[in-house]
Amino acid sequence: MTTLLPTDVNNNIIPALRLKPDGAQSITFSSISTRNSISFDSDIKVIILYATNPVYIRFGDNTVTATTNDHYFPAGVYYDVALGGDAGSPHFTHIAALRAETDGILYISEKE
């Protein structure tokens, strides 16, 4: 895979973006879809996610709703996600979360 990001001696990509000051959010998810209350700024291109329990997630605008047909995100994994906004693609401002099994928390950190 070709990348412009730095790599270590094993050719693993080294995350080169820093955490945005005051860019941490969390969503307490349950059997009803919930979205982040503070939108992602247009200059934020990447976020990192971590869930305490499995969750379904969906990206969109301030009306986005997650369903069981959306992306399954496992618990206990840190994962970088691009928010779009490149070459005509939409920039997502919100993420919605719906529990897959039990209630939990989805932690979101904006990167810049």
C-alpha positions as CSV (number, residue, x, y, z in Angstrom):
1,M,0.0,0.0,0.0
2,T,1.4,3.4,-1.0
3,T,1.1,6.1,1.7
4,L,2.5,9.5,2.4
5,L,2.5,8.9,6.1
6,P,5.7,7.8,7.9
7,T,6.2,4.0,8.5
8,D,8.1,2.1,11.1
9,V,10.8,-0.6,10.4
10,N,8.0,-3.2,9.8
11,N,6.3,-0.9,7.3
12,N,3.4,-0.2,9.7
13,I,1.9,3.3,9.2
14,I,2.7,5.7,12.0
15,P,-0.2,8.0,12.9
16,A,1.0,11.5,12.1
17,L,-2.0,13.6,13.1
18,R,-2.3,15.0,16.6
19,L,-5.4,15.1,18.8
20,K,-7.3,18.3,18.6
21,P,-7.4,20.3,21.8
22,D,-11.0,20.2,23.1
23,G,-11.9,17.8,20.3
24,A,-13.0,14.9,22.5
25,Q,-16.7,13.8,22.5
26,S,-18.6,10.8,23.6
27,I,-22.0,9.2,22.8
28,T,-23.8,7.1,25.3
29,F,-25.5,4.6,23.0
30,S,-28.6,2.4,23.8
31,S,-31.5,0.8,21.9
32,I,-32.4,4.3,20.5
33,S,-30.0,5.8,17.9
34,T,-28.0,8.8,19.3
35,R,-25.7,11.2,17.5
36,N,-23.0,13.5,18.6
37,S,-24.3,16.9,19.7
38,I,-21.3,19.0,18.6
39,S,-20.7,18.8,14.8
40,F,-17.3,18.1,13.4
41,D,-15.7,21.2,11.9
42,S,-15.0,21.2,8.2
43,D,-11.2,21.3,8.9
44,I,-11.4,18.0,10.8
45,K,-10.7,15.2,8.3
46,V,-10.0,12.3,10.6
47,I,-11.5,11.1,13.9
48,I,-10.6,8.1,16.1
49,L,-13.3,5.9,17.6
50,Y,-13.3,3.6,20.6
51,A,-16.4,1.8,21.9
52,T,-16.9,0.1,25.3
53,N,-19.4,-2.3,23.7
54,P,-20.3,-3.4,20.1
55,V,-22.2,-0.7,18.3
56,Y,-23.7,0.1,14.9
57,I,-22.5,3.4,13.4
58,R,-23.5,5.7,10.6
59,F,-22.0,9.0,9.4
60,G,-24.0,11.9,8.0
61,D,-25.4,15.4,8.9
62,N,-27.3,16.5,12.0
63,T,-30.2,14.2,11.1
64,V,-28.3,11.0,10.8
65,T,-29.7,7.9,12.5
66,A,-28.1,4.5,12.9
67,T,-29.9,1.2,12.4
68,T,-28.9,-2.5,12.6
69,N,-28.2,-2.4,8.9
70,D,-25.3,0.1,9.4
71,H,-21.7,-0.6,10.0
72,Y,-20.9,-2.9,13.0
73,F,-18.1,-1.5,15.1
74,P,-16.6,-3.9,17.7
75,A,-15.7,-3.0,21.3
76,G,-12.2,-2.4,22.5
77,V,-10.7,-1.3,19.1
78,Y,-9.2,2.1,18.3
79,Y,-9.9,3.0,14.7
80,D,-9.2,6.1,12.6
81,V,-12.0,7.2,10.3
82,A,-11.9,9.8,7.5
83,L,-14.8,12.2,7.5
84,G,-14.6,12.9,3.7
85,G,-14.7,16.3,2.1
86,D,-12.2,15.5,-0.6
87,A,-12.7,15.9,-4.4
88,G,-16.5,16.5,-4.2
89,S,-17.3,13.9,-1.5
90,P,-19.5,15.1,1.4
91,H,-17.9,16.0,4.7
92,F,-19.7,14.2,7.5
93,T,-20.5,16.4,10.5
94,H,-22.1,13.8,12.7
95,I,-22.0,10.2,13.7
96,A,-24.9,8.2,15.0
97,A,-24.6,5.1,17.3
98,L,-27.0,2.3,18.1
99,R,-26.1,-0.6,20.5
100,A,-25.5,-4.0,18.9
101,E,-25.8,-5.9,22.2
102,T,-25.7,-3.8,25.3
103,D,-25.6,-0.1,26.1
104,G,-22.2,1.6,26.1
105,I,-20.1,4.6,25.3
106,L,-18.6,5.6,21.9
107,Y,-15.5,7.8,22.5
108,I,-14.6,10.2,19.6
109,S,-11.4,12.1,19.3
110,E,-10.9,14.6,16.5
111,K,-7.5,14.7,14.9
112,E,-5.8,17.6,13.1
